[in-house]
Amino acid sequence: MASITIRNLDNQIKEQLRIAAAHNGHSMETEARLILGQALASLNQARGLGSRIRNRFSASGGVELDLPSRQERATTGRT
């Protein structure tokens, strides 16, 4: 397994990580590993703009639109 070292971590972030780890019953290392894994997994799920938009708004249930048939001519406002 690979290892990384994070230097110059902001003290506030380190404290938040320590508190989250304690709250979840994990070591700081395990908590950081879980956070990184979750962040990267969510990036892999939504690669394109369309996928990201769908993921963001899917909880609202979506919208049903009445689409015109292909036979109807679209009006563009030009004469």
PDB file of N, CA, C and O in Angstrom:
ATOM      1  N   MET A   1       0.845  -1.175   0.000  1.00  0.00           N
ATOM      2  CA  MET A   1       0.000   0.000   0.000  1.00  0.00           C
ATOM      3  C   MET A   1       0.891   1.239   0.000  1.00  0.00           C
ATOM      4  O   MET A   1       1.929   1.265   0.662  1.00  0.00           O
ATOM      5  N   ALA A   2       0.487   2.249  -0.735  1.00  0.00           N
ATOM      6  CA  ALA A   2       1.242   3.491  -0.833  1.00  0.00           C
ATOM      7  C   ALA A   2       0.994   4.352   0.397  1.00  0.00           C
ATOM      8  O   ALA A   2      -0.013   4.201   1.090  1.00  0.00           O
ATOM      9  N   SER A   3       1.918   5.243   0.650  1.00  0.00           N
ATOM     10  CA  SER A   3       1.725   6.190   1.746  1.00  0.00           C
ATOM     11  C   SER A   3       2.052   7.587   1.250  1.00  0.00           C
ATOM     12  O   SER A   3       2.861   7.763   0.339  1.00  0.00           O
ATOM     13  N   ILE A   4       1.418   8.575   1.858  1.00  0.00           N
ATOM     14  CA  ILE A   4       1.691   9.970   1.520  1.00  0.00           C
ATOM     15  C   ILE A   4       1.924  10.744   2.801  1.00  0.00           C
ATOM     16  O   ILE A   4       1.496  10.335   3.880  1.00  0.00           O
ATOM     17  N   THR A   5       2.599  11.854   2.668  1.00  0.00           N
ATOM     18  CA  THR A   5       2.817  12.772   3.783  1.00  0.00           C
ATOM     19  C   THR A   5       2.239  14.115   3.372  1.00  0.00           C
ATOM     20  O   THR A   5       2.508  14.600   2.273  1.00  0.00           O
ATOM     21  N   ILE A   6       1.456  14.710   4.237  1.00  0.00           N
ATOM     22  CA  ILE A   6       0.881  16.021   3.961  1.00  0.00           C
ATOM     23  C   ILE A   6       1.570  17.015   4.883  1.00  0.00           C
ATOM     24  O   ILE A   6       1.437  16.950   6.106  1.00  0.00           O
ATOM     25  N   ARG A   7       2.303  17.928   4.276  1.00  0.00           N
ATOM     26  CA  ARG A   7       3.014  18.952   5.045  1.00  0.00           C
ATOM     27  C   ARG A   7       2.218  20.242   5.029  1.00  0.00           C
ATOM     28  O   ARG A   7       1.409  20.481   4.133  1.00  0.00           O
ATOM     29  N   ASN A   8       2.457  21.060   6.025  1.00  0.00           N
ATOM     30  CA  ASN A   8       1.855  22.400   6.112  1.00  0.00           C
ATOM     31  C   ASN A   8       0.333  22.361   6.095  1.00  0.00           C
ATOM     32  O   ASN A   8      -0.304  23.209   5.470  1.00  0.00           O
ATOM     33  N   LEU A   9      -0.244  21.395   6.770  1.00  0.00           N
ATOM     34  CA  LEU A   9      -1.691  21.300   6.892  1.00  0.00           C
ATOM     35  C   LEU A   9      -2.166  22.387   7.849  1.00  0.00           C
ATOM     36  O   LEU A   9      -1.618  22.547   8.939  1.00  0.00           O
ATOM     37  N   ASP A  10      -3.172  23.120   7.443  1.00  0.00           N
ATOM     38  CA  ASP A  10      -3.728  24.189   8.269  1.00  0.00           C
ATOM     39  C   ASP A  10      -4.166  23.612   9.622  1.00  0.00           C
ATOM     40  O   ASP A  10      -4.773  22.542   9.670  1.00  0.00           O
ATOM     41  N   ASN A  11      -3.866  24.303  10.702  1.00  0.00           N
ATOM     42  CA  ASN A  11      -4.203  23.814  12.044  1.00  0.00           C
ATOM     43  C   ASN A  11      -5.704  23.618  12.230  1.00  0.00           C
ATOM     44  O   ASN A  11      -6.127  22.692  12.922  1.00  0.00           O
ATOM     45  N   GLN A  12      -6.510  24.484  11.617  1.00  0.00           N
ATOM     46  CA  GLN A  12      -7.966  24.342  11.736  1.00  0.00           C
ATOM     47  C   GLN A  12      -8.441  23.063  11.052  1.00  0.00           C
ATOM     48  O   GLN A  12      -9.308  22.364  11.577  1.00  0.00           O
ATOM     49  N   ILE A  13      -7.882  22.755   9.887  1.00  0.00           N
ATOM     50  CA  ILE A  13      -8.256  21.522   9.184  1.00  0.00           C
ATOM     51  C   ILE A  13      -7.818  20.311   9.985  1.00  0.00           C
ATOM     52  O   ILE A  13      -8.553  19.330  10.092  1.00  0.00           O
ATOM     53  N   LYS A  14      -6.623  20.379  10.548  1.00  0.00           N
ATOM     54  CA  LYS A  14      -6.126  19.265  11.364  1.00  0.00           C
ATOM     55  C   LYS A  14      -7.033  19.039  12.572  1.00  0.00           C
ATOM     56  O   LYS A  14      -7.318  17.896  12.929  1.00  0.00           O
ATOM     57  N   GLU A  15      -7.483  20.119  13.199  1.00  0.00           N
ATOM     58  CA  GLU A  15      -8.358  19.999  14.363  1.00  0.00           C
ATOM     59  C   GLU A  15      -9.718  19.426  13.960  1.00  0.00           C
ATOM     60  O   GLU A  15     -10.279  18.596  14.676  1.00  0.00           O
ATOM     61  N   GLN A  16     -10.250  19.868  12.811  1.00  0.00           N
ATOM     62  CA  GLN A  16     -11.521  19.327  12.334  1.00  0.00           C
ATOM     63  C   GLN A  16     -11.393  17.841  12.025  1.00  0.00           C
ATOM     64  O   GLN A  16     -12.307  17.066  12.303  1.00  0.00           O
ATOM     65  N   LEU A  17     -10.267  17.446  11.453  1.00  0.00           N
ATOM     66  CA  LEU A  17     -10.026  16.036  11.164  1.00  0.00           C
ATOM     67  C   LEU A  17      -9.943  15.231  12.453  1.00  0.00           C
ATOM     68  O   LEU A  17     -10.493  14.133  12.538  1.00  0.00           O
ATOM     69  N   ARG A  18      -9.262  15.769  13.450  1.00  0.00           N
ATOM     70  CA  ARG A  18      -9.132  15.086  14.738  1.00  0.00           C
ATOM     71  C   ARG A  18     -10.495  14.893  15.385  1.00  0.00           C
ATOM     72  O   ARG A  18     -10.783  13.821  15.916  1.00  0.00           O
ATOM     73  N   ILE A  19     -11.338  15.926  15.344  1.00  0.00           N
ATOM     74  CA  ILE A  19     -12.670  15.849  15.950  1.00  0.00           C
ATOM     75  C   ILE A  19     -13.548  14.859  15.188  1.00  0.00           C
ATOM     76  O   ILE A  19     -14.246  14.049  15.798  1.00  0.00           O
ATOM     77  N   ALA A  20     -13.513  14.921  13.845  1.00  0.00           N
ATOM     78  CA  ALA A  20     -14.309  13.983  13.045  1.00  0.00           C
ATOM     79  C   ALA A  20     -13.874  12.551  13.300  1.00  0.00           C
ATOM     80  O   ALA A  20     -14.712  11.656  13.411  1.00  0.00           O
ATOM     81  N   ALA A  21     -12.567  12.327  13.395  1.00  0.00           N
ATOM     82  CA  ALA A  21     -12.057  10.984  13.647  1.00  0.00           C
ATOM     83  C   ALA A  21     -12.534  10.469  15.003  1.00  0.00           C
ATOM     84  O   ALA A  21     -12.968   9.323  15.123  1.00  0.00           O
ATOM     85  N   ALA A  22     -12.450  11.319  16.013  1.00  0.00           N
ATOM     86  CA  ALA A  22     -12.891  10.918  17.352  1.00  0.00           C
ATOM     87  C   ALA A  22     -14.396  10.647  17.360  1.00  0.00           C
ATOM     88  O   ALA A  22     -14.858   9.690  17.982  1.00  0.00           O
ATOM     89  N   HIS A  23     -15.148  11.486  16.672  1.00  0.00           N
ATOM     90  CA  HIS A  23     -16.600  11.327  16.616  1.00  0.00           C
ATOM     91  C   HIS A  23     -16.983  10.007  15.941  1.00  0.00           C
ATOM     92  O   HIS A  23     -17.956   9.366  16.337  1.00  0.00           O
ATOM     93  N   ASN A  24     -16.225   9.607  14.931  1.00  0.00           N
ATOM     94  CA  ASN A  24     -16.520   8.380  14.186  1.00  0.00           C
ATOM     95  C   ASN A  24     -15.772   7.158  14.711  1.00  0.00           C
ATOM     96  O   ASN A  24     -15.910   6.064  14.165  1.00  0.00           O
ATOM     97  N   GLY A  25     -14.983   7.340  15.765  1.00  0.00           N
ATOM     98  CA  GLY A  25     -14.264   6.221  16.352  1.00  0.00           C
ATOM     99  C   GLY A  25     -13.102   5.732  15.507  1.00  0.00           C
ATOM    100  O   GLY A  25     -12.740   4.557  15.570  1.00  0.00           O
ATOM    101  N   HIS A  26     -12.510   6.627  14.712  1.00  0.00           N
ATOM    102  CA  HIS A  26     -11.387   6.270  13.847  1.00  0.00           C
ATOM    103  C   HIS A  26     -10.129   7.012  14.272  1.00  0.00           C
ATOM    104  O   HIS A  26     -10.179   7.994  15.013  1.00  0.00           O
ATOM    105  N   SER A  27      -9.011   6.518  13.785  1.00  0.00           N
ATOM    106  CA  SER A  27      -7.778   7.289  13.911  1.00  0.00           C
ATOM    107  C   SER A  27      -7.840   8.417  12.887  1.00  0.00           C
ATOM    108  O   SER A  27      -8.652   8.369  11.962  1.00  0.00           O
ATOM    109  N   MET A  28      -6.997   9.424  13.042  1.00  0.00           N
ATOM    110  CA  MET A  28      -6.953  10.518  12.064  1.00  0.00           C
ATOM    111  C   MET A  28      -6.564   9.987  10.689  1.00  0.00           C
ATOM    112  O   MET A  28      -7.080  10.458   9.676  1.00  0.00           O
ATOM    113  N   GLU A  29      -5.669   9.022  10.644  1.00  0.00           N
ATOM    114  CA  GLU A  29      -5.247   8.445   9.369  1.00  0.00           C
ATOM    115  C   GLU A  29      -6.409   7.747   8.672  1.00  0.00           C
ATOM    116  O   GLU A  29      -6.613   7.930   7.472  1.00  0.00           O
ATOM    117  N   THR A  30      -7.163   6.955   9.410  1.00  0.00           N
ATOM    118  CA  THR A  30      -8.301   6.253   8.837  1.00  0.00           C
ATOM    119  C   THR A  30      -9.361   7.243   8.369  1.00  0.00           C
ATOM    120  O   THR A  30      -9.935   7.084   7.291  1.00  0.00           O
ATOM    121  N   GLU A  31      -9.617   8.262   9.178  1.00  0.00           N
ATOM    122  CA  GLU A  31     -10.611   9.280   8.801  1.00  0.00           C
ATOM    123  C   GLU A  31     -10.194   9.998   7.524  1.00  0.00           C
ATOM    124  O   GLU A  31     -11.021  10.214   6.639  1.00  0.00           O
ATOM    125  N   ALA A  32      -8.926  10.369   7.420  1.00  0.00           N
ATOM    126  CA  ALA A  32      -8.417  11.041   6.214  1.00  0.00           C
ATOM    127  C   ALA A  32      -8.541  10.120   5.006  1.00  0.00           C
ATOM    128  O   ALA A  32      -8.906  10.572   3.920  1.00  0.00           O
ATOM    129  N   ARG A  33      -8.243   8.841   5.178  1.00  0.00           N
ATOM    130  CA  ARG A  33      -8.344   7.874   4.091  1.00  0.00           C
ATOM    131  C   ARG A  33      -9.790   7.749   3.615  1.00  0.00           C
ATOM    132  O   ARG A  33     -10.045   7.695   2.412  1.00  0.00           O
ATOM    133  N   LEU A  34     -10.733   7.703   4.552  1.00  0.00           N
ATOM    134  CA  LEU A  34     -12.148   7.610   4.188  1.00  0.00           C
ATOM    135  C   LEU A  34     -12.622   8.867   3.462  1.00  0.00           C
ATOM    136  O   LEU A  34     -13.350   8.778   2.473  1.00  0.00           O
ATOM    137  N   ILE A  35     -12.213  10.029   3.949  1.00  0.00           N
ATOM    138  CA  ILE A  35     -12.605  11.291   3.315  1.00  0.00           C
ATOM    139  C   ILE A  35     -12.062  11.364   1.895  1.00  0.00           C
ATOM    140  O   ILE A  35     -12.787  11.743   0.975  1.00  0.00           O
ATOM    141  N   LEU A  36     -10.810  11.011   1.709  1.00  0.00           N
ATOM    142  CA  LEU A  36     -10.225  11.024   0.364  1.00  0.00           C
ATOM    143  C   LEU A  36     -10.944  10.037  -0.550  1.00  0.00           C
ATOM    144  O   LEU A  36     -11.235  10.354  -1.703  1.00  0.00           O
ATOM    145  N   GLY A  37     -11.226   8.859  -0.045  1.00  0.00           N
ATOM    146  CA  GLY A  37     -11.915   7.852  -0.847  1.00  0.00           C
ATOM    147  C   GLY A  37     -13.291   8.316  -1.278  1.00  0.00           C
ATOM    148  O   GLY A  37     -13.677   8.113  -2.429  1.00  0.00           O
ATOM    149  N   GLN A  38     -14.045   8.939  -0.370  1.00  0.00           N
ATOM    150  CA  GLN A  38     -15.382   9.432  -0.700  1.00  0.00           C
ATOM    151  C   GLN A  38     -15.316  10.567  -1.715  1.00  0.00           C
ATOM    152  O   GLN A  38     -16.129  10.622  -2.639  1.00  0.00           O
ATOM    153  N   ALA A  39     -14.367  11.461  -1.553  1.00  0.00           N
ATOM    154  CA  ALA A  39     -14.236  12.584  -2.476  1.00  0.00           C
ATOM    155  C   ALA A  39     -13.884  12.097  -3.873  1.00  0.00           C
ATOM    156  O   ALA A  39     -14.448  12.582  -4.853  1.00  0.00           O
ATOM    157  N   LEU A  40     -12.975  11.159  -3.980  1.00  0.00           N
ATOM    158  CA  LEU A  40     -12.575  10.657  -5.290  1.00  0.00           C
ATOM    159  C   LEU A  40     -13.654   9.794  -5.919  1.00  0.00           C
ATOM    160  O   LEU A  40     -13.809   9.797  -7.140  1.00  0.00           O
ATOM    161  N   ALA A  41     -14.398   9.060  -5.119  1.00  0.00           N
ATOM    162  CA  ALA A  41     -15.483   8.240  -5.655  1.00  0.00           C
ATOM    163  C   ALA A  41     -16.563   9.121  -6.266  1.00  0.00           C
ATOM    164  O   ALA A  41     -17.127   8.782  -7.307  1.00  0.00           O
ATOM    165  N   SER A  42     -16.855  10.248  -5.627  1.00  0.00           N
ATOM    166  CA  SER A  42     -17.887  11.133  -6.175  1.00  0.00           C
ATOM    167  C   SER A  42     -17.415  11.793  -7.458  1.00  0.00           C
ATOM    168  O   SER A  42     -18.235  12.092  -8.327  1.00  0.00           O
ATOM    169  N   LEU A  43     -16.118  12.028  -7.602  1.00  0.00           N
ATOM    170  CA  LEU A  43     -15.582  12.577  -8.849  1.00  0.00           C
ATOM    171  C   LEU A  43     -15.727  11.571  -9.984  1.00  0.00           C
ATOM    172  O   LEU A  43     -16.045  11.951 -11.111  1.00  0.00           O
ATOM    173  N   ASN A  44     -15.500  10.309  -9.701  1.00  0.00           N
ATOM    174  CA  ASN A  44     -15.586   9.279 -10.725  1.00  0.00           C
ATOM    175  C   ASN A  44     -17.014   9.043 -11.187  1.00  0.00           C
ATOM    176  O   ASN A  44     -17.231   8.632 -12.327  1.00  0.00           O
ATOM    177  N   GLN A  45     -17.992   9.296 -10.325  1.00  0.00           N
ATOM    178  CA  GLN A  45     -19.384   9.059 -10.673  1.00  0.00           C
ATOM    179  C   GLN A  45     -19.901  10.079 -11.676  1.00  0.00           C
ATOM    180  O   GLN A  45     -20.733   9.745 -12.521  1.00  0.00           O
ATOM    181  N   ALA A  46     -19.431  11.296 -11.599  1.00  0.00           N
ATOM    182  CA  ALA A  46     -19.956  12.357 -12.458  1.00  0.00           C
ATOM    183  C   ALA A  46     -18.821  13.018 -13.211  1.00  0.00           C
ATOM    184  O   ALA A  46     -18.249  14.002 -12.740  1.00  0.00           O
ATOM    185  N   ARG A  47     -18.494  12.493 -14.363  1.00  0.00           N
ATOM    186  CA  ARG A  47     -17.392  13.038 -15.132  1.00  0.00           C
ATOM    187  C   ARG A  47     -17.805  14.222 -15.989  1.00  0.00           C
ATOM    188  O   ARG A  47     -17.119  15.244 -15.981  1.00  0.00           O
ATOM    189  N   GLY A  48     -18.900  14.118 -16.726  1.00  0.00           N
ATOM    190  CA  GLY A  48     -19.304  15.167 -17.639  1.00  0.00           C
ATOM    191  C   GLY A  48     -20.257  16.151 -17.001  1.00  0.00           C
ATOM    192  O   GLY A  48     -20.826  15.888 -15.942  1.00  0.00           O
ATOM    193  N   LEU A  49     -20.429  17.293 -17.656  1.00  0.00           N
ATOM    194  CA  LEU A  49     -21.318  18.324 -17.145  1.00  0.00           C
ATOM    195  C   LEU A  49     -22.750  17.802 -17.030  1.00  0.00           C
ATOM    196  O   LEU A  49     -23.415  18.029 -16.020  1.00  0.00           O
ATOM    197  N   GLY A  50     -23.217  17.114 -18.050  1.00  0.00           N
ATOM    198  CA  GLY A  50     -24.578  16.580 -18.008  1.00  0.00           C
ATOM    199  C   GLY A  50     -24.787  15.630 -16.838  1.00  0.00           C
ATOM    200  O   GLY A  50     -25.822  15.675 -16.174  1.00  0.00           O
ATOM    201  N   SER A  51     -23.811  14.776 -16.589  1.00  0.00           N
ATOM    202  CA  SER A  51     -23.907  13.833 -15.463  1.00  0.00           C
ATOM    203  C   SER A  51     -23.903  14.574 -14.140  1.00  0.00           C
ATOM    204  O   SER A  51     -24.646  14.212 -13.227  1.00  0.00           O
ATOM    205  N   ARG A  52     -23.079  15.604 -14.022  1.00  0.00           N
ATOM    206  CA  ARG A  52     -23.028  16.365 -12.769  1.00  0.00           C
ATOM    207  C   ARG A  52     -24.347  17.097 -12.524  1.00  0.00           C
ATOM    208  O   ARG A  52     -24.829  17.151 -11.393  1.00  0.00           O
ATOM    209  N   ILE A  53     -24.931  17.662 -13.587  1.00  0.00           N
ATOM    210  CA  ILE A  53     -26.223  18.346 -13.439  1.00  0.00           C
ATOM    211  C   ILE A  53     -27.295  17.347 -13.030  1.00  0.00           C
ATOM    212  O   ILE A  53     -28.075  17.616 -12.116  1.00  0.00           O
ATOM    213  N   ARG A  54     -27.344  16.182 -13.706  1.00  0.00           N
ATOM    214  CA  ARG A  54     -28.337  15.157 -13.363  1.00  0.00           C
ATOM    215  C   ARG A  54     -28.180  14.716 -11.905  1.00  0.00           C
ATOM    216  O   ARG A  54     -29.173  14.592 -11.189  1.00  0.00           O
ATOM    217  N   ASN A  55     -26.958  14.482 -11.466  1.00  0.00           N
ATOM    218  CA  ASN A  55     -26.735  14.045 -10.086  1.00  0.00           C
ATOM    219  C   ASN A  55     -27.158  15.104  -9.084  1.00  0.00           C
ATOM    220  O   ASN A  55     -27.718  14.781  -8.036  1.00  0.00           O
ATOM    221  N   ARG A  56     -26.896  16.356  -9.394  1.00  0.00           N
ATOM    222  CA  ARG A  56     -27.234  17.424  -8.454  1.00  0.00           C
ATOM    223  C   ARG A  56     -28.742  17.582  -8.293  1.00  0.00           C
ATOM    224  O   ARG A  56     -29.223  17.803  -7.181  1.00  0.00           O
ATOM    225  N   PHE A  57     -29.493  17.472  -9.382  1.00  0.00           N
ATOM    226  CA  PHE A  57     -30.918  17.761  -9.334  1.00  0.00           C
ATOM    227  C   PHE A  57     -31.812  16.526  -9.334  1.00  0.00           C
ATOM    228  O   PHE A  57     -33.035  16.664  -9.343  1.00  0.00           O
ATOM    229  N   SER A  58     -31.247  15.343  -9.325  1.00  0.00           N
ATOM    230  CA  SER A  58     -32.059  14.129  -9.379  1.00  0.00           C
ATOM    231  C   SER A  58     -32.938  13.963  -8.140  1.00  0.00           C
ATOM    232  O   SER A  58     -34.007  13.359  -8.223  1.00  0.00           O
ATOM    233  N   ALA A  59     -32.510  14.482  -7.008  1.00  0.00           N
ATOM    234  CA  ALA A  59     -33.290  14.342  -5.779  1.00  0.00           C
ATOM    235  C   ALA A  59     -34.594  15.129  -5.844  1.00  0.00           C
ATOM    236  O   ALA A  59     -35.528  14.823  -5.104  1.00  0.00           O
ATOM    237  N   SER A  60     -34.680  16.138  -6.713  1.00  0.00           N
ATOM    238  CA  SER A  60     -35.897  16.952  -6.792  1.00  0.00           C
ATOM    239  C   SER A  60     -36.989  16.281  -7.609  1.00  0.00           C
ATOM    240  O   SER A  60     -38.102  16.802  -7.674  1.00  0.00           O
ATOM    241  N   GLY A  61     -36.710  15.144  -8.235  1.00  0.00           N
ATOM    242  CA  GLY A  61     -37.746  14.391  -8.919  1.00  0.00           C
ATOM    243  C   GLY A  61     -37.840  14.619 -10.407  1.00  0.00           C
ATOM    244  O   GLY A  61     -38.515  13.855 -11.098  1.00  0.00           O
ATOM    245  N   GLY A  62     -37.192  15.634 -10.924  1.00  0.00           N
ATOM    246  CA  GLY A  62     -37.217  15.865 -12.362  1.00  0.00           C
ATOM    247  C   GLY A  62     -38.459  16.601 -12.826  1.00  0.00           C
ATOM    248  O   GLY A  62     -39.304  16.994 -12.023  1.00  0.00           O
ATOM    249  N   VAL A  63     -38.554  16.780 -14.129  1.00  0.00           N
ATOM    250  CA  VAL A  63     -39.647  17.519 -14.742  1.00  0.00           C
ATOM    251  C   VAL A  63     -40.083  16.777 -15.992  1.00  0.00           C
ATOM    252  O   VAL A  63     -39.249  16.298 -16.760  1.00  0.00           O
ATOM    253  N   GLU A  64     -41.374  16.684 -16.193  1.00  0.00           N
ATOM    254  CA  GLU A  64     -41.915  16.106 -17.414  1.00  0.00           C
ATOM    255  C   GLU A  64     -42.298  17.244 -18.346  1.00  0.00           C
ATOM    256  O   GLU A  64     -43.059  18.134 -17.966  1.00  0.00           O
ATOM    257  N   LEU A  65     -41.777  17.218 -19.552  1.00  0.00           N
ATOM    258  CA  LEU A  65     -42.066  18.259 -20.525  1.00  0.00           C
ATOM    259  C   LEU A  65     -42.893  17.704 -21.669  1.00  0.00           C
ATOM    260  O   LEU A  65     -42.698  16.563 -22.089  1.00  0.00           O
ATOM    261  N   ASP A  66     -43.826  18.520 -22.179  1.00  0.00           N
ATOM    262  CA  ASP A  66     -44.569  18.169 -23.375  1.00  0.00           C
ATOM    263  C   ASP A  66     -43.753  18.639 -24.569  1.00  0.00           C
ATOM    264  O   ASP A  66     -43.652  19.839 -24.826  1.00  0.00           O
ATOM    265  N   LEU A  67     -43.184  17.713 -25.283  1.00  0.00           N
ATOM    266  CA  LEU A  67     -42.353  18.054 -26.428  1.00  0.00           C
ATOM    267  C   LEU A  67     -43.191  18.024 -27.702  1.00  0.00           C
ATOM    268  O   LEU A  67     -44.026  17.137 -27.877  1.00  0.00           O
ATOM    269  N   PRO A  68     -42.969  18.994 -28.593  1.00  0.00           N
ATOM    270  CA  PRO A  68     -43.705  18.975 -29.864  1.00  0.00           C
ATOM    271  C   PRO A  68     -43.231  17.810 -30.720  1.00  0.00           C
ATOM    272  O   PRO A  68     -42.102  17.339 -30.579  1.00  0.00           O
ATOM    273  N   SER A  69     -44.112  17.347 -31.613  1.00  0.00           N
ATOM    274  CA  SER A  69     -43.693  16.268 -32.500  1.00  0.00           C
ATOM    275  C   SER A  69     -42.687  16.803 -33.511  1.00  0.00           C
ATOM    276  O   SER A  69     -42.584  18.014 -33.710  1.00  0.00           O
ATOM    277  N   ARG A  70     -41.966  15.926 -34.134  1.00  0.00           N
ATOM    278  CA  ARG A  70     -40.975  16.347 -35.122  1.00  0.00           C
ATOM    279  C   ARG A  70     -41.644  16.923 -36.373  1.00  0.00           C
ATOM    280  O   ARG A  70     -41.002  17.612 -37.166  1.00  0.00           O
ATOM    281  N   GLN A  71     -42.918  16.638 -36.540  1.00  0.00           N
ATOM    282  CA  GLN A  71     -43.641  17.123 -37.707  1.00  0.00           C
ATOM    283  C   GLN A  71     -43.950  18.612 -37.602  1.00  0.00           C
ATOM    284  O   GLN A  71     -44.038  19.302 -38.618  1.00  0.00           O
ATOM    285  N   GLU A  72     -44.116  19.111 -36.374  1.00  0.00           N
ATOM    286  CA  GLU A  72     -44.441  20.523 -36.188  1.00  0.00           C
ATOM    287  C   GLU A  72     -43.217  21.370 -36.498  1.00  0.00           C
ATOM    288  O   GLU A  72     -42.093  21.011 -36.148  1.00  0.00           O
ATOM    289  N   ARG A  73     -43.446  22.489 -37.152  1.00  0.00           N
ATOM    290  CA  ARG A  73     -42.352  23.376 -37.528  1.00  0.00           C
ATOM    291  C   ARG A  73     -42.094  24.357 -36.381  1.00  0.00           C
ATOM    292  O   ARG A  73     -43.019  24.981 -35.860  1.00  0.00           O
ATOM    293  N   ALA A  74     -40.847  24.476 -36.008  1.00  0.00           N
ATOM    294  CA  ALA A  74     -40.475  25.395 -34.929  1.00  0.00           C
ATOM    295  C   ALA A  74     -40.551  26.814 -35.439  1.00  0.00           C
ATOM    296  O   ALA A  74     -40.182  27.100 -36.578  1.00  0.00           O
ATOM    297  N   THR A  75     -41.038  27.710 -34.581  1.00  0.00           N
ATOM    298  CA  THR A  75     -41.062  29.120 -34.948  1.00  0.00           C
ATOM    299  C   THR A  75     -39.840  29.788 -34.355  1.00  0.00           C
ATOM    300  O   THR A  75     -39.543  29.626 -33.171  1.00  0.00           O
ATOM    301  N   THR A  76     -39.134  30.536 -35.180  1.00  0.00           N
ATOM    302  CA  THR A  76     -37.899  31.176 -34.736  1.00  0.00           C
ATOM    303  C   THR A  76     -38.065  32.667 -34.560  1.00  0.00           C
ATOM    304  O   THR A  76     -37.145  33.346 -34.104  1.00  0.00           O
ATOM    305  N   GLY A  77     -39.247  33.193 -34.922  1.00  0.00           N
ATOM    306  CA  GLY A  77     -39.453  34.622 -34.791  1.00  0.00           C
ATOM    307  C   GLY A  77     -39.049  35.378 -36.046  1.00  0.00           C
ATOM    308  O   GLY A  77     -39.273  36.584 -36.149  1.00  0.00           O
ATOM    309  N   ARG A  78     -38.451  34.667 -37.006  1.00  0.00           N
ATOM    310  CA  ARG A  78     -38.057  35.283 -38.273  1.00  0.00           C
ATOM    311  C   ARG A  78     -39.182  35.110 -39.289  1.00  0.00           C
ATOM    312  O   ARG A  78     -39.986  34.183 -39.183  1.00  0.00           O
ATOM    313  N   THR A  79     -39.235  35.992 -40.260  1.00  0.00           N
ATOM    314  CA  THR A  79     -40.243  35.869 -41.310  1.00  0.00           C
ATOM    315  C   THR A  79     -39.625  35.503 -42.626  1.00  0.00           C
ATOM    316  O   THR A  79     -40.333  35.358 -43.622  1.00  0.00           O
TER     317      THR A  79
END
